[in-house]
Amino acid sequence: MSKRTAKLALMMIAFGFVLMFAAVGPVHAQAAGTAAAPATSHDGGLMTTDGARKLGGSIGAGLALLGGGLGIGRIGGSAVESIARQPEAAGQISTAMIITAALIEGAMLFAVVVGLLASL
C-alpha cells in the first residue's frame, strides 16, 4: 500500500467517523417528571438512532466484503505469479491458495453476519 493510498484510507475513515457522530442527534436529556422519548425519535438531528445503527451495520458489512474481496484477489494474483515463475510447484501453490482463500472467505462471512446483526 502506497503512502497516498494509506493517507486516503485514513481520511475516509476519519470522514466516516465525523459523519457518524454528526448524524446522530444530541443526547436526549429529559426534564424531571416527563416521559422518556422512544429511541427512534427525531429531535432535530440529521438521523435517528435506529437509522444510524442500520447505517453502521451496513457500512461494516460492506467494508468486510471489500476487504475480503481485495484479499482473495491479491492471493490469486500472487499465486498466478508464483506459478509462472515456478511451474513445477503449481500443485502446492494452488492448494495453499485455495485453503487461504477459504479461510479469508469464512472470516469475511462472519464479519458480514456480525455487521448485519448489529443493524437489527
C-alpha positions, 0 to 999 in steps of 0.5 A: 500500500502506497503512502497516498493510498494509506493517507486516503484510507485514513481520511475516509475513515476519519470522514466516516467517523465525523459523519457518524457522530454528526448524524446522530442527534444530541443526547436526549436529556429529559426534564424531571417528571416527563416521559422518556422519548422512544429511541427512534425519535427525531429531535432535530438531528440529521438521523435517528438512532435506529437509522444510524445503527442500520447505517453502521451495520451496513457500512461494516458489512460492506467494508468486510466484503471489500476487504475480503474481496481485495484479499482473495484477489491479491492471493490469486494474483500472487499465486498466478505469479508464483506459478509462472515463475515456478511451474513445477510447484503449481500443485502446492501453490494452488492448494495453499491458495485455495485453503487461504482463500477459504479461510479469508472467505469464512472470516469475511462471512462472519464479519458480514453476519456480525455487521448485519446483526448489529443493524437489527 
